[in-house]
Each structure stands twice: as structure tokens, then as C-alpha cells.
């Protein structure tokens, strides 16, 4: 029996495979322009993001908190724990009358090796109106728990798609 995991997509020119990403994850700076729109307006823009690369996952992008419009992020209930990054605190994204409860998260005190995430915010791209990287629209990683950003430069298969629960 062949699993989706065994059918690794071979990256083309200018692409990378999530199966070449490390575990534990790696953080790397991003010079691309990241823009987030929600509630009909732009709520964040930066060229100072970092991305977290982890085996089988599309990259998660973390933006500096000062990239967001004032008042667009408010604390939300809930926490989750990553064995590598530490305890995540959730945030509600607000833009006018639009609210996405728990659609963003941050690591207030990340574990050693992940200090670069302190003061940065990640979001579920599927819960925003639009997320772009250098003008390319991002597709969200499948599954309600995962926050990966899929662009034409990354290939899978990706954790979160049907049949990947046991990965």
C-alpha cells in the first residue's frame, strides 16, 4: 500500500520540498514583502518576517508585532504547546466589525533555540481575507490546527491533507 507521504513531489526550479525541511524546525529570515488583509483592509505589512520550516509542513510566517495596525490583535483564550517552540498564546484578529477569534498566535517565552519568535505573530492564512508573499496569494495548509502558508515555491505533500493524520 502506498501512502501519500511516500509520493514526494519532486521540486522544480525555484521550488523547495517540505520533505527537505528539518525536524526539529529551523527559523530563517524572510526579505520578501508579506501583506495581510482582513475585514476589507490591510492590517499588516513587513519585509522583516521569519519563517519556520519543519518536515512535512509548509512554512509558517511570523511577523513582528509592530507590522500590525494598532488594535488589530487582542488576547484570546487558549494555549497550545509545541515540543520545540514552547507554549503559544492565541490572539483574536480585529478589523472594523470583522473578528477572527484565535486566528493568530505568539510565543511570549519561546524555548531555547527559538528566541527569534519572541515578539512575532503568526496567523492562519485561511482565516484572513488575503495573505501574500511578494504579491503571490498564499493558500492555507489544510487542517484546522496547522498554520502553514503554501505558495508556488513549496511542494508537498503537506501534513494536514486527507490521509496524513498518522504522519
TORKOL-4160 file (C-alpha; in steps of 0.2 Angstrom, whole numbers, padded with zeros to 4 digits, m for minus):
167
<pt num="1" X="0000" Y="0000" Z="0000"/>
<pt num="2" X="0007" Y="0017" Z="m0005"/>
<pt num="3" X="0004" Y="0032" Z="0007"/>
<pt num="4" X="0003" Y="0050" Z="0002"/>
<pt num="5" X="0019" Y="0053" Z="0012"/>
<pt num="6" X="0029" Y="0041" Z="0000"/>
<pt num="7" X="0024" Y="0051" Z="m0015"/>
<pt num="8" X="0036" Y="0065" Z="m0013"/>
<pt num="9" X="0033" Y="0079" Z="m0025"/>
<pt num="10" X="0050" Y="0082" Z="m0034"/>
<pt num="11" X="0053" Y="0101" Z="m0033"/>
<pt num="12" X="0056" Y="0110" Z="m0049"/>
<pt num="13" X="0067" Y="0125" Z="m0052"/>
<pt num="14" X="0065" Y="0138" Z="m0039"/>
<pt num="15" X="0055" Y="0127" Z="m0028"/>
<pt num="16" X="0059" Y="0118" Z="m0011"/>
<pt num="17" X="0051" Y="0102" Z="m0004"/>
<pt num="18" X="0044" Y="0102" Z="0013"/>
<pt num="19" X="0052" Y="0084" Z="0015"/>
<pt num="20" X="0069" Y="0093" Z="0014"/>
<pt num="21" X="0064" Y="0104" Z="0029"/>
<pt num="22" X="0072" Y="0098" Z="0046"/>
<pt num="23" X="0065" Y="0091" Z="0062"/>
<pt num="24" X="0067" Y="0100" Z="0074"/>
<pt num="25" X="0061" Y="0115" Z="0064"/>
<pt num="26" X="0073" Y="0129" Z="0058"/>
<pt num="27" X="0069" Y="0148" Z="0058"/>
<pt num="28" X="0075" Y="0158" Z="0044"/>
<pt num="29" X="0073" Y="0177" Z="0040"/>
<pt num="30" X="0062" Y="0182" Z="0025"/>
<pt num="31" X="0066" Y="0198" Z="0015"/>
<pt num="32" X="0050" Y="0196" Z="0004"/>
<pt num="33" X="0036" Y="0208" Z="0007"/>
<pt num="34" X="0022" Y="0200" Z="0017"/>
<pt num="35" X="0005" Y="0208" Z="0017"/>
<pt num="36" X="m0011" Y="0203" Z="0027"/>
<pt num="37" X="m0029" Y="0209" Z="0023"/>
<pt num="38" X="m0043" Y="0206" Z="0035"/>
<pt num="39" X="m0060" Y="0214" Z="0036"/>
<pt num="40" X="m0058" Y="0223" Z="0020"/>
<pt num="41" X="m0042" Y="0232" Z="0024"/>
<pt num="42" X="m0023" Y="0229" Z="0026"/>
<pt num="43" X="m0019" Y="0225" Z="0044"/>
<pt num="44" X="m0001" Y="0221" Z="0042"/>
<pt num="45" X="0014" Y="0223" Z="0030"/>
<pt num="46" X="0033" Y="0219" Z="0033"/>
<pt num="47" X="0049" Y="0214" Z="0024"/>
<pt num="48" X="0055" Y="0208" Z="0041"/>
<pt num="49" X="0046" Y="0191" Z="0044"/>
<pt num="50" X="0054" Y="0175" Z="0048"/>
<pt num="51" X="0048" Y="0158" Z="0043"/>
<pt num="52" X="0048" Y="0141" Z="0052"/>
<pt num="53" X="0052" Y="0126" Z="0042"/>
<pt num="54" X="0048" Y="0109" Z="0048"/>
<pt num="55" X="0047" Y="0092" Z="0039"/>
<pt num="56" X="0031" Y="0089" Z="0030"/>
<pt num="57" X="0024" Y="0107" Z="0034"/>
<pt num="58" X="0023" Y="0122" Z="0023"/>
<pt num="59" X="0032" Y="0137" Z="0031"/>
<pt num="60" X="0023" Y="0146" Z="0045"/>
<pt num="61" X="0027" Y="0165" Z="0044"/>
<pt num="62" X="0030" Y="0176" Z="0059"/>
<pt num="63" X="0028" Y="0195" Z="0058"/>
<pt num="64" X="0035" Y="0207" Z="0070"/>
<pt num="65" X="0021" Y="0214" Z="0081"/>
<pt num="66" X="0024" Y="0232" Z="0075"/>
<pt num="67" X="0019" Y="0226" Z="0057"/>
<pt num="68" X="0001" Y="0226" Z="0063"/>
<pt num="69" X="m0011" Y="0240" Z="0064"/>
<pt num="70" X="m0013" Y="0246" Z="0082"/>
<pt num="71" X="m0029" Y="0237" Z="0089"/>
<pt num="72" X="m0029" Y="0223" Z="0076"/>
<pt num="73" X="m0023" Y="0210" Z="0089"/>
<pt num="74" X="m0031" Y="0207" Z="0106"/>
<pt num="75" X="m0028" Y="0192" Z="0118"/>
<pt num="76" X="m0039" Y="0177" Z="0116"/>
<pt num="77" X="m0042" Y="0162" Z="0127"/>
<pt num="78" X="m0032" Y="0146" Z="0124"/>
<pt num="79" X="m0014" Y="0140" Z="0124"/>
<pt num="80" X="m0005" Y="0126" Z="0115"/>
<pt num="81" X="0012" Y="0118" Z="0117"/>
<pt num="82" X="0025" Y="0114" Z="0104"/>
<pt num="83" X="0038" Y="0102" Z="0109"/>
<pt num="84" X="0051" Y="0113" Z="0101"/>
<pt num="85" X="0045" Y="0131" Z="0102"/>
<pt num="86" X="0036" Y="0131" Z="0119"/>
<pt num="87" X="0019" Y="0137" Z="0124"/>
<pt num="88" X="0009" Y="0148" Z="0111"/>
<pt num="89" X="m0004" Y="0161" Z="0117"/>
<pt num="90" X="m0018" Y="0165" Z="0105"/>
<pt num="91" X="m0024" Y="0181" Z="0098"/>
<pt num="92" X="m0040" Y="0187" Z="0090"/>
<pt num="93" X="m0038" Y="0197" Z="0074"/>
<pt num="94" X="m0049" Y="0213" Z="0073"/>
<pt num="95" X="m0053" Y="0224" Z="0058"/>
<pt num="96" X="m0068" Y="0235" Z="0059"/>
<pt num="97" X="m0083" Y="0224" Z="0063"/>
<pt num="98" X="m0073" Y="0208" Z="0057"/>
<pt num="99" X="m0066" Y="0197" Z="0071"/>
<pt num="100" X="m0057" Y="0181" Z="0069"/>
<pt num="101" X="m0056" Y="0173" Z="0086"/>
<pt num="102" X="m0039" Y="0164" Z="0090"/>
<pt num="103" X="m0033" Y="0166" Z="0072"/>
<pt num="104" X="m0016" Y="0172" Z="0077"/>
<pt num="105" X="m0003" Y="0166" Z="0090"/>
<pt num="106" X="0013" Y="0171" Z="0098"/>
<pt num="107" X="0027" Y="0163" Z="0109"/>
<pt num="108" X="0029" Y="0175" Z="0123"/>
<pt num="109" X="0044" Y="0165" Z="0130"/>
<pt num="110" X="0050" Y="0153" Z="0117"/>
<pt num="111" X="0061" Y="0138" Z="0121"/>
<pt num="112" X="0080" Y="0140" Z="0118"/>
<pt num="113" X="0084" Y="0140" Z="0100"/>
<pt num="114" X="0068" Y="0148" Z="0095"/>
<pt num="115" X="0071" Y="0165" Z="0104"/>
<pt num="116" X="0069" Y="0174" Z="0086"/>
<pt num="117" X="0050" Y="0171" Z="0088"/>
<pt num="118" X="0048" Y="0182" Z="0103"/>
<pt num="119" X="0038" Y="0197" Z="0099"/>
<pt num="120" X="0032" Y="0190" Z="0082"/>
<pt num="121" X="0014" Y="0185" Z="0077"/>
<pt num="122" X="0009" Y="0170" Z="0066"/>
<pt num="123" X="m0008" Y="0169" Z="0058"/>
<pt num="124" X="m0019" Y="0155" Z="0050"/>
<pt num="125" X="m0020" Y="0162" Z="0032"/>
<pt num="126" X="m0036" Y="0153" Z="0028"/>
<pt num="127" X="m0045" Y="0164" Z="0042"/>
<pt num="128" X="m0039" Y="0180" Z="0034"/>
<pt num="129" X="m0046" Y="0189" Z="0018"/>
<pt num="130" X="m0029" Y="0188" Z="0009"/>
<pt num="131" X="m0011" Y="0184" Z="0013"/>
<pt num="132" X="0003" Y="0187" Z="0000"/>
<pt num="133" X="0021" Y="0185" Z="m0001"/>
<pt num="134" X="0029" Y="0196" Z="m0013"/>
<pt num="135" X="0012" Y="0198" Z="m0021"/>
<pt num="136" X="0008" Y="0180" Z="m0023"/>
<pt num="137" X="m0008" Y="0174" Z="m0014"/>
<pt num="138" X="m0005" Y="0161" Z="m0001"/>
<pt num="139" X="m0015" Y="0145" Z="0000"/>
<pt num="140" X="m0018" Y="0139" Z="0018"/>
<pt num="141" X="m0012" Y="0122" Z="0024"/>
<pt num="142" X="m0026" Y="0110" Z="0026"/>
<pt num="143" X="m0032" Y="0106" Z="0043"/>
<pt num="144" X="m0039" Y="0117" Z="0057"/>
<pt num="145" X="m0023" Y="0116" Z="0068"/>
<pt num="146" X="m0010" Y="0120" Z="0055"/>
<pt num="147" X="m0004" Y="0137" Z="0050"/>
<pt num="148" X="0007" Y="0134" Z="0035"/>
<pt num="149" X="0007" Y="0146" Z="0020"/>
<pt num="150" X="0008" Y="0137" Z="0003"/>
<pt num="151" X="0015" Y="0146" Z="m0012"/>
<pt num="152" X="0021" Y="0141" Z="m0029"/>
<pt num="153" X="0039" Y="0139" Z="m0022"/>
<pt num="154" X="0035" Y="0125" Z="m0010"/>
<pt num="155" X="0029" Y="0107" Z="m0014"/>
<pt num="156" X="0022" Y="0093" Z="m0003"/>
<pt num="157" X="0013" Y="0083" Z="0000"/>
<pt num="158" X="0009" Y="0093" Z="0016"/>
<pt num="159" X="0004" Y="0087" Z="0033"/>
<pt num="160" X="m0015" Y="0091" Z="0036"/>
<pt num="161" X="m0021" Y="0084" Z="0020"/>
<pt num="162" X="m0033" Y="0069" Z="0020"/>
<pt num="163" X="m0023" Y="0053" Z="0025"/>
<pt num="164" X="m0009" Y="0062" Z="0034"/>
<pt num="165" X="m0016" Y="0061" Z="0052"/>
<pt num="166" X="m0003" Y="0047" Z="0056"/>
<pt num="167" X="0012" Y="0056" Z="0050"/>
